[in-house]
Amino acid sequence: DGEIDKEKTCVSERDEAIAALIRQLREKDALIAEKDALIAEKDAMLAEEKDEIKSLPSHCGEDDEFTHHAHGLGFEVAGSVRNGTVATFDDYLHAQKKLRSKSHRSQKWKSSTLSTNDGGGETAGEMPNDGGGGMVRTAEEMRVIRESILGRRGAVVQWDNINIDVCQLDGDETDDHHHNGNIAWYLPPVQRQRWCDDQTLPHVNWGDLFFDLFYVAAAYNLGVLVLAATEGNGGSEIILRVFLYFFGSLGPLWTCWEAQTFYASRYVTNDYFHRFVEIIRYVCVGAAIYNIKFVSFSNPASDSVMMFTLTMLLELIMSMGLGLELYHKAIGDKISIKNHTCDDFRFRNGALFALYLAAFIIAAVQYVQSSKGQEGGLHPSVDDSAVTKYENATNDGKEHRVLGGTSHEEAYSADRPKWDIHDLPLTLTAAAFFLRFILSSIRFHYRGRKGDVRDWYVPANIDYLIHRYGEFVMLMIGEGVLSLLIVHTVETREYDVVVFCGIVTIIFLFVLKTESEPSDPSTHALWRSSVAVMSYRFFTQSLTICLIGFGVSYKSFLYEIYREDIDHKEVNYLLESKIFSGFLTGVILSLELMNSSHYGLEKSIGFLFQADDEDKKKLNFPVAIIAVVKVGITFFCVTLFTWTNEPDTLAVMGLLIVVALSVTRVLDTIFIHETE
């Protein structure tokens, strides 16, 4: 009996071993099937690319520095173009998204569980080097990349994707004895994003983060200009002047930031020359921000306007110089770089240079004339009647709050018409800001008629642009925190309520902004179409302006509460409440429109309807109710100042409005995106 039991046990163990072996064989068969499916998918991708080679335009097939290369994105562009037409900007965006999708599938193929085999040699999951999607760069580009990128062994690498590619293409040249870690004195700019490259977000550049702090200071000083709208009774004359000063100051600074951002999204530089140029440019930006002053900004007795226009003119000249360098020295696709640079001069730099130069000359002439008048014992900007009028207004107890400056400057701003000749320099810089937007729109809508997109457009790293636009808006939201915390304080309930509600409101605005961006970068407005790109840029600018004004409205509330407590005088908050209501409305509208720009007008309206079982359109009641609630919230926000003028009540209402919009955004996610 014992021997029989032992024999049964051995048979049972053998059966279990056989069953385990059968399971392993089945698992191996499943893995082999998965491998075959992935290989078949890759073969289909390669076959598709080979078929697309035949459809490429003739100018894309040659391989020299003056023609486009037939790789990666070139295939996708060719496949996106309709028969008989040339590639447009929208074709480029569509092709780039297709290339991203294929790249992700290729990465999945590379990381297969059967990516290595037992026999050594070439790995089973390794993509064959057939050149279909590879990167083709000239020897000069490789040299510059090695010296500028691989020479910084211990620094932050801005272009990690190229770093990897260079190591793969020329591994023998990446040894440390070939690179001593020194940065070259001068290297020409290298095109960051070639037509054959997939989009890869570069590492965060610490220089960008540092220099962005200049624009926080700019937002703070611009907020002071907005605060000047409460000067006296806030008449039309001061409001018009504040409008001109605000956009005349914001326009050059925004243009400077955006031009630098687009430059960095297209080209890579890493040498002492370009670092020095960047430092000088930001010295000019810092000097310009320093000279953004108060109500008396355009007083010719002060050199503020002259210095502001001079520094912005110098910054623009350096930007134009970098453009000339691109035209003659840049390494990459010569045709598109030259044509794109020429478009920059025609549609941006040329008009801005003429207006900035005129503004500086006028401001300088006015300052020189004012200085000569002072030397002769005359003050051209202030007469005795103006001083007397200012003193009488003050002695009569009328409120005339001046934010800064000397008594002469105060008197100068107390008795001025709605517009005079001294406002002309900043009027020109403001006109340059609006003219640039018009010219950019013309450039976007009409440049497609110039031929194939690869002939006149240098691809930008769109993920980098998304990242930088988001960072800039976050800086403006942070300026709202500064407006709440860097003020005189008093220990009153009203003051504490405004501060607390303001901080929570700013936090919820941050949440709303992040929720306004799609989770999938490929569905972002900058990836969708040229119209979507222009819309997103416009809504970003409007959001920036409104965030500055909204933060300043809190500062105005707190300042008036402080004065009311110190002077023991009752203050009428009607004007401050109008400013608060107006800018809050602008913020929520900009956020909603920015969110809609990712989908387009037609699709956004289409969310209100859904198809039934018979494929007929009917109203989507949950989404329609949410839309009605949003319209009601916006209307209530517009009329908020008519309901109450009390700062603490307005702060609470503002918080509730932003929280309500956050709830509707969550409901949008539930009833629209999760349903899809």
C-alpha positions in Angstrom: 0.0 0.0 0.0 2.8 2.4 0.8 4.4 1.8 -2.6 1.1 2.4 -4.3 0.7 5.7 -2.5 4.2 6.8 -3.5 3.6 5.9 -7.1 0.3 7.8 -7.1 2.1 10.8 -5.6 4.8 10.7 -8.3 2.1 10.5 -11.0 0.3 13.5 -9.6 3.6 15.5 -9.5 4.3 14.5 -13.1 0.8 15.6 -14.1 1.2 19.0 -12.4 4.6 19.5 -14.1 3.2 18.6 -17.5 0.2 21.0 -16.8 2.7 23.8 -15.8 4.7 23.1 -18.9 1.6 23.3 -21.1 0.7 26.7 -19.5 4.2 28.0 -20.2 4.0 26.9 -23.8 0.6 28.6 -24.2 2.0 31.8 -22.6 4.9 31.6 -25.0 2.6 31.1 -28.0 0.6 34.1 -26.8 3.8 36.2 -26.6 4.9 35.0 -30.0 1.5 36.0 -31.4 1.8 39.4 -29.8 5.3 39.7 -31.3 4.0 38.8 -34.8 1.1 41.3 -34.4 3.6 44.1 -33.5 5.9 43.1 -36.3 3.0 43.1 -38.7 1.9 46.6 -37.5 5.5 47.8 -38.0 5.6 46.3 -41.4 2.4 48.0 -42.3 3.8 51.4 -41.1 7.0 50.9 -43.2 4.9 49.9 -46.2 2.7 53.0 -45.8 5.8 55.2 -45.6 7.3 53.6 -48.7 4.1 54.2 -50.6 4.1 57.8 -49.5 7.6 58.3 -50.8 6.2 58.1 -54.3 3.6 60.9 -53.6 6.2 63.3 -52.2 6.7 66.6 -54.1 9.8 66.6 -56.2 11.5 69.2 -54.0 11.3 67.0 -50.9 13.4 64.1 -52.2 16.8 65.7 -52.6 19.4 65.7 -49.8 21.2 69.0 -49.6 21.1 71.9 -47.3 18.9 74.0 -49.6 16.1 71.5 -50.0 13.8 69.6 -47.6 14.6 66.1 -46.5 12.2 63.2 -47.2 11.9 61.8 -43.8 9.4 61.4 -40.9 7.3 64.5 -41.0 7.8 64.9 -44.7 5.9 61.6 -45.2 3.1 62.8 -43.0 2.8 66.1 -44.7 2.7 64.4 -48.1 -0.1 62.1 -46.8 -2.1 65.1 -45.4 -2.1 67.2 -48.6 -5.0 66.9 -50.9 -4.3 66.0 -54.5 -3.4 69.0 -56.6 -2.6 71.3 -53.6 0.4 72.3 -51.6 0.9 71.7 -47.9 -0.6 74.3 -45.6 0.0 75.2 -42.0 -3.0 73.1 -40.9 -1.6 70.2 -42.9 1.6 70.6 -41.0 -0.2 70.4 -37.6 -2.2 67.3 -38.8 1.0 65.6 -40.0 2.9 66.4 -36.8 0.2 64.8 -34.7 0.3 61.7 -37.0 4.0 61.5 -36.5 3.6 61.7 -32.7 1.0 58.9 -32.8 3.4 56.7 -34.9 6.3 57.5 -32.6 4.2 56.4 -29.6 3.3 53.1 -31.3 7.0 52.6 -32.2 8.0 53.1 -28.5 5.4 50.4 -27.6 6.9 48.1 -30.2 10.4 48.7 -28.9 9.4 48.0 -25.2 7.8 44.6 -26.1 8.3 41.8 -23.7 10.2 40.0 -26.4 12.5 42.9 -27.1 15.6 40.7 -26.5 16.5 37.2 -27.4 18.8 34.6 -26.1 21.2 34.5 -29.0 22.7 38.0 -28.8 23.2 40.2 -31.8 20.4 42.4 -33.0 17.4 42.5 -30.6 14.1 41.3 -31.8 12.3 44.4 -30.8 14.8 46.9 -32.2 13.5 49.1 -35.0 15.4 48.6 -38.2 17.4 51.6 -39.3 15.8 52.1 -42.6 15.9 55.9 -42.6 12.1 56.2 -42.9 11.6 58.1 -39.7 15.2 58.8 -38.8 16.8 62.2 -38.3 19.1 63.5 -41.1 21.4 66.3 -40.1 24.4 67.7 -41.8 28.0 67.3 -40.4 28.0 71.0 -39.5 24.9 70.5 -37.4 26.4 67.5 -35.7 29.5 69.6 -34.8 27.6 72.5 -33.4 25.3 70.1 -31.4 28.3 68.3 -30.0 30.0 71.5 -29.0 27.0 73.3 -27.6 25.0 70.5 -26.0 27.4 67.6 -25.2 30.0 70.1 -24.1 27.9 70.9 -21.1 28.3 67.6 -19.2 27.3 69.1 -15.9 24.7 71.6 -17.0 21.0 71.4 -17.7 20.6 70.0 -21.2 18.0 71.9 -23.1 17.8 69.4 -26.0 17.7 65.9 -24.5 16.3 64.4 -27.6 19.1 65.5 -29.8 21.6 64.5 -27.1 20.3 60.9 -27.4 20.3 61.0 -31.2 23.9 62.2 -31.4 25.1 59.5 -29.1 23.4 57.0 -31.2 24.6 58.4 -34.5 28.1 59.2 -33.6 28.9 57.4 -30.3 32.7 57.4 -30.9 32.7 61.2 -30.7 31.0 61.5 -27.4 33.9 60.4 -25.2 34.9 62.8 -22.5 38.3 63.4 -24.0 36.7 64.9 -27.0 34.7 67.4 -24.9 36.5 69.3 -22.2 33.2 70.9 -20.9 34.1 74.3 -22.2 31.4 76.5 -23.8 32.3 78.0 -27.1 32.6 81.8 -27.6 30.3 81.7 -30.6 28.2 79.0 -32.3 25.5 79.6 -34.9 21.9 78.9 -33.9 20.7 75.4 -34.8 17.2 74.7 -35.8 15.6 72.9 -32.9 12.7 71.2 -34.7 13.4 69.7 -38.1 10.7 68.5 -40.4 11.9 64.9 -39.7 11.8 65.2 -35.9 9.1 64.1 -33.5 8.0 66.7 -30.9 9.8 66.3 -27.6 9.4 68.7 -24.7 12.9 70.0 -23.7 14.0 70.2 -20.1 12.9 73.2 -18.1 15.4 76.0 -18.8 16.3 77.7 -15.5 17.1 80.9 -17.4 13.5 81.1 -18.6 12.3 80.8 -15.0 14.6 83.5 -13.8 14.0 86.0 -16.5 10.2 85.5 -16.2 10.4 87.1 -12.8 11.0 90.4 -14.6 7.5 90.2 -16.0 6.1 89.7 -12.5 7.6 93.1 -11.7 6.1 94.4 -14.9 2.7 93.1 -14.0 3.0 94.8 -10.6 3.9 98.2 -12.1 1.2 97.8 -14.8 -1.2 97.2 -11.9 -0.3 100.5 -10.4 -1.3 102.1 -13.7 -4.7 100.4 -13.6 -5.0 101.6 -10.0 -4.6 105.1 -11.3 -8.1 104.8 -12.9 -9.5 105.6 -9.4 -7.7 108.9 -9.5 -10.2 111.6 -8.4 -13.6 110.7 -9.6 -12.3 108.4 -12.3 -13.4 110.6 -15.1 -13.1 109.7 -18.8 -9.9 111.8 -19.2 -8.0 109.7 -16.6 -9.4 106.4 -17.9 -8.4 107.2 -21.5 -4.9 108.1 -20.4 -4.6 104.9 -18.2 -5.8 102.9 -21.2 -3.1 104.3 -23.4 -0.4 104.0 -20.7 -1.3 100.4 -19.9 -1.3 99.1 -23.5 1.6 101.4 -24.4 3.7 99.7 -21.7 2.3 96.2 -21.9 2.5 95.9 -25.7 6.3 96.2 -26.0 6.9 93.9 -23.1 4.5 91.2 -24.3 6.0 91.4 -27.8 9.5 91.0 -26.3 8.4 87.9 -24.3 6.6 86.3 -27.1 9.3 86.9 -29.6 11.9 85.3 -27.3 9.6 82.4 -26.6 9.1 81.6 -30.3 12.8 82.0 -31.0 13.6 79.4 -28.2 10.9 77.1 -29.6 12.6 77.0 -33.0 16.3 77.4 -32.4 19.0 76.2 -29.9 21.9 78.4 -28.8 24.5 77.7 -26.2 27.6 80.0 -26.3 28.9 83.0 -24.6 27.9 85.4 -27.3 24.2 84.5 -27.2 24.2 84.4 -23.4 25.7 88.0 -23.4 23.0 89.1 -25.8 20.3 87.6 -23.6 21.7 89.4 -20.6 21.8 92.8 -22.4 18.2 92.3 -23.7 16.9 91.7 -20.1 18.9 94.7 -18.9 16.8 96.7 -21.4 13.6 94.9 -20.2 14.4 95.6 -16.6 15.1 99.3 -17.3 11.9 99.6 -19.2 9.9 98.1 -16.3 11.6 100.4 -13.9 10.4 103.4 -15.9 6.8 102.4 -15.8 5.6 105.1 -13.5 2.3 106.5 -12.2 -0.3 109.0 -13.4 2.4 111.5 -14.5 4.1 108.9 -16.7 4.1 111.1 -19.7 5.2 114.3 -18.0 8.0 115.7 -20.2 9.8 117.0 -17.2 10.5 113.3 -16.4 12.7 111.1 -18.5 10.5 108.0 -17.9 8.9 107.8 -21.3 12.1 108.6 -23.1 14.0 105.8 -21.2 11.1 103.4 -21.7 10.9 103.9 -25.4 14.7 103.9 -25.7 15.2 100.6 -23.9 12.3 98.9 -25.8 13.8 100.2 -29.1 17.2 98.8 -28.2 15.7 95.4 -27.3 13.9 95.3 -30.6 17.1 96.2 -32.5 18.9 93.2 -30.8 16.0 91.0 -31.7 16.3 92.2 -35.3 20.0 91.5 -35.1 19.3 87.9 -34.1 17.0 87.7 -37.1 19.8 88.7 -39.4 22.0 86.1 -37.8 19.4 83.5 -38.5 19.2 84.6 -42.1 22.9 84.3 -42.7 24.3 81.9 -40.1 21.5 79.5 -38.8 22.0 75.8 -39.4 19.0 73.8 -40.6 16.5 74.1 -43.4 17.9 77.2 -45.2 14.9 77.8 -47.4 12.3 77.9 -44.6 14.6 79.8 -42.2 15.3 82.6 -44.7 11.7 82.9 -45.7 10.4 82.8 -42.2 12.9 85.4 -41.1 11.9 87.7 -43.9 8.3 87.3 -42.8 9.3 88.3 -39.3 10.7 91.6 -40.6 7.7 92.3 -42.9 5.0 91.4 -40.5 6.5 92.4 -37.1 9.9 94.0 -36.8 9.6 96.6 -39.6 6.4 98.2 -38.4 7.4 98.0 -34.7 10.8 99.5 -35.4 9.2 102.5 -37.2 6.7 103.1 -34.4 9.2 102.6 -31.5 11.7 104.9 -33.2 9.1 107.6 -33.7 8.0 107.3 -30.1 11.5 107.6 -28.8 12.3 110.6 -31.0 9.2 112.4 -29.9 9.8 111.6 -26.2 13.4 112.8 -26.4 12.5 116.1 -28.1 9.8 116.7 -25.5 12.2 116.0 -22.7 14.9 118.2 -24.1 12.5 121.1 -24.6 11.2 120.6 -21.0 14.8 120.6 -19.7 15.6 123.9 -21.5 12.4 125.4 -20.1 13.5 124.5 -16.6 16.9 126.0 -17.1 15.2 129.2 -18.2 13.2 129.3 -15.0 10.0 128.0 -16.6 8.2 124.8 -16.0 6.5 123.8 -19.2 4.2 121.3 -17.7 2.8 123.2 -14.7 1.6 126.7 -14.5 0.4 128.7 -11.4 -3.2 128.1 -12.2 -2.8 124.4 -12.3 -1.0 124.4 -8.9 -3.6 126.6 -7.4 -6.4 124.5 -8.7 -4.8 121.4 -7.3 -4.3 123.0 -3.9 -7.9 124.3 -3.8 -9.2 120.9 -4.7 -7.2 119.4 -1.8 -8.2 122.1 0.7 -11.9 121.7 -0.2 -11.7 118.1 1.0 -12.3 116.6 -2.4 -10.6 113.2 -2.9 -7.7 113.4 -5.3 -5.5 110.4 -4.6 -2.2 110.6 -6.4 -0.1 107.3 -6.4 3.3 108.9 -6.6 5.5 111.6 -7.9 6.4 115.1 -6.9 4.0 117.9 -6.3 4.8 119.3 -9.7 3.9 116.0 -11.3 0.7 115.9 -9.2 -0.3 119.3 -10.4 0.6 118.3 -13.9 -1.8 115.4 -13.9 -4.5 117.3 -12.1 -5.4 119.7 -15.0 -4.9 118.0 -18.3 -7.2 117.4 -21.3 -8.2 113.8 -22.3 -5.3 113.6 -24.6 -2.4 116.0 -25.4 0.8 115.9 -27.4 2.7 114.5 -24.5 0.7 111.3 -24.7 1.8 110.7 -28.3 4.9 108.4 -27.5 2.9 105.9 -25.5 0.0 106.2 -28.0 2.4 105.0 -30.7 3.7 102.1 -28.6 0.1 101.1 -27.9 -0.7 101.4 -31.6 2.2 99.1 -32.3 0.8 96.5 -29.9 -2.6 96.4 -31.7 -1.0 96.7 -35.2 1.2 93.7 -34.5 -1.9 91.6 -33.7 -3.5 92.7 -36.9 -0.3 91.9 -38.9 0.0 88.5 -37.2 -3.6 87.7 -38.2 -2.9 88.6 -41.8 0.3 86.6 -41.8 -1.6 83.5 -40.4 -4.5 83.7 -42.9 -2.6 84.7 -46.1 0.8 83.0 -45.9 -0.7 79.7 -47.0 -1.0 81.2 -50.5 2.8 81.5 -50.7 3.3 77.8 -51.5 4.2 74.7 -49.6 4.4 75.2 -45.8 7.9 73.7 -45.7 9.2 76.6 -47.8 8.2 79.4 -45.5 7.6 78.0 -42.0 10.2 76.9 -39.5 8.5 74.2 -37.3 8.2 75.3 -33.6 8.2 72.9 -30.7 4.5 73.2 -29.9 4.7 71.4 -26.6 7.3 74.0 -25.5 5.0 76.8 -26.5 2.1 75.2 -24.5 4.4 75.0 -21.5 5.6 78.6 -21.8 2.2 80.1 -22.3 1.0 78.3 -19.2 4.0 79.5 -17.2 3.3 83.1 -18.2 -0.3 83.0 -17.1 0.7 81.5 -13.8 3.0 84.5 -13.3 0.0 86.8 -13.8 -2.0 84.8 -11.3 0.8 85.1 -8.9 0.7 88.9 -9.3 -2.8 88.7 -7.8 -1.3 87.1 -4.7 1.2 90.0 -4.5 -1.6 92.5 -4.8 -3.3 90.9 -1.8 -0.3 90.5 0.5 2.0 93.5 -0.3 -0.2 96.3 1.1 -0.7 98.3 4.2 -2.7 96.3 6.8 -5.3 97.1 9.4 -7.0 94.8 11.8 -10.6 95.0 10.8 -13.2 92.3 9.9 -13.8 93.9 6.5 -10.1 93.8 5.6 -9.6 90.2 6.7 -12.6 89.0 4.7 -11.3 90.6 1.5 -7.8 89.1 2.0 -9.0 85.6 2.8 -11.6 85.5 0.1 -9.2 87.0 -2.4 -6.5 84.3 -1.7 -9.0 81.5 -2.0 -10.4 83.0 -5.2 -6.9 83.3 -6.7 -6.3 79.6 -5.9 -9.6 78.6 -7.6 -8.6 80.7 -10.6 -5.4 78.6 -10.8 -7.6 75.5 -10.7 -9.8 76.8 -13.4 -6.8 77.7 -15.6 -5.3 74.2 -15.3 -8.7 72.6 -16.0 -8.9 74.8 -19.1 -6.0 72.9 -20.6 -6.7 69.4 -22.2 -5.1 66.4 -20.5 -3.9 65.2 -24.0 -1.5 67.7 -25.4 -2.4 66.6 -29.0 -5.9 68.1 -28.5 -4.6 71.5 -27.5 -5.6 74.5 -29.6 -2.0 75.1 -30.7 -2.1 71.6 -32.3 -5.5 72.1 -34.0 -5.4 74.8 -36.7 -4.1 78.3 -37.6 -7.4 79.9 -36.5 -7.2 78.0 -33.2 -3.6 79.2 -32.7 -4.6 82.8 -33.2 -7.6 82.4 -30.9 -5.6 80.8 -28.1 -2.9 83.5 -28.3 -5.6 86.3 -28.2 -7.4 84.7 -25.2 -4.1 84.3 -23.4 -3.4 88.0 -23.8 -6.9 89.0 -22.7 -6.6 86.7 -19.7 -3.2 88.3 -18.8 -4.7 91.8 -19.0 -7.7 90.9 -16.9 -5.7 89.0 -14.3 -3.5 92.1 -13.8 -6.6 94.3 -13.4 -8.4 91.8 -11.2 -5.5 91.6 -8.8 -5.2 95.4 -8.6 -9.0 95.6 -7.8 -8.2 93.8 -4.5 -5.3 96.2 -3.8 -7.7 99.1 -4.4 -10.2 97.6 -2.0 -7.6 97.1 0.7 -6.0 100.5 0.2 -9.4 102.3 0.6 -10.2 100.2 3.7 -6.9 101.2 5.1 -7.6 104.9 4.3 -11.1 104.7 5.7 -9.7 103.3 9.0 -6.8 105.7 9.3 -8.7 108.9 8.2 -12.0 107.9 9.8 -13.8 109.0 6.6 -16.5 107.1 4.7 -15.3 106.0 1.3 -17.6 105.4 -1.7 -16.5 102.1 -3.4 -18.6 102.5 -6.6 -15.6 102.9 -8.9 -13.6 100.1 -7.3 -16.6 97.8 -7.5 -17.0 98.5 -11.2 -13.3 97.7 -11.7 -13.7 94.5 -9.7 -16.8 93.4 -11.6 -15.4 94.2 -15.0 -12.1 92.4 -14.6 -13.6 89.4 -13.0 -16.0 89.1 -15.9 -13.0 89.4 -18.3 -11.2 86.6 -16.4 -14.0 84.1 -16.5 -14.9 84.8 -20.1 -11.2 84.5 -21.2 -11.0 81.1 -19.4 -14.2 79.8 -20.9 -13.2 80.9 -24.4 -9.7 79.6 -24.0 -11.3 76.2 -23.0 -13.5 76.3 -26.1 -10.6 77.1 -28.4 -9.3 73.6 -27.9 -12.5 72.2 -29.5 -13.6 74.8 -32.0 -16.9 76.7 -32.2 -18.7 74.0 -34.1 -17.8 71.2 -31.7 -18.4 73.3 -28.7 -21.9 74.0 -29.9 -22.3 70.3 -30.8 -21.9 69.4 -27.2 -25.4 70.8 -26.6 -26.8 68.0 -28.7 -26.6 64.2 -28.8 -27.7 61.5 -31.1 -30.6 59.2 -30.1 -31.0 55.5 -31.1 -32.3 56.6 -34.5 -29.3 58.8 -35.1 -31.3 62.0 -34.7 -30.0 65.1 -33.0 -31.7 66.0 -29.7 -30.9 68.5 -27.0 -28.5 67.2 -24.4 -30.3 68.5 -21.3 -27.5 68.2 -18.7 -25.0 70.1 -20.9 -27.6 72.6 -21.9 -28.5 73.3 -18.2 -24.8 73.7 -17.4 -24.4 76.2 -20.3 -27.4 78.2 -19.0 -25.9 78.3 -15.6 -22.6 79.6 -17.0 -24.5 82.4 -18.9 -26.3 83.3 -15.7 -23.1 83.4 -13.7 -21.5 85.6 -16.3 -24.5 88.0 -16.4 -24.5 88.2 -12.6 -20.8 89.0 -12.6 -21.3 91.8 -15.1 -24.0 93.4 -12.9 -22.3 92.6 -9.6 -21.4 96.3 -8.8 -25.1 97.2 -9.1 -26.0 94.8 -6.2 -23.5 96.0 -3.7 -20.5 98.3 -3.3 -19.1 96.8 0.0 -15.7 95.3 -0.5 -16.2 92.3 1.8 -19.5 91.4 0.2 -18.0 91.8 -3.3 -15.0 89.6 -2.3 -17.4 86.8 -1.0 -19.5 87.1 -4.2 -16.4 86.9 -6.4 -15.3 83.7 -4.5 -18.7 82.1 -5.0 -18.7 82.9 -8.7 -15.3 81.3 -9.2 -16.3 78.2 -7.1 -19.5 77.9 -9.1 -17.6 78.0 -12.4 -15.3 75.3 -11.0 -18.3 73.1 -10.3 -19.6 73.6 -13.8 -16.2 72.6 -15.2 -16.3 69.3 -13.2 -19.9 68.7 -14.5 -18.6 69.3 -18.0 -16.0 66.6 -17.5 -18.7 64.2 -16.3 -21.4 64.8 -18.9 -19.2 65.6 -22.0 -15.7 64.1 -21.8 -16.3 61.0 -19.8 -19.4 60.2 -21.9 -17.2 60.5 -25.1 
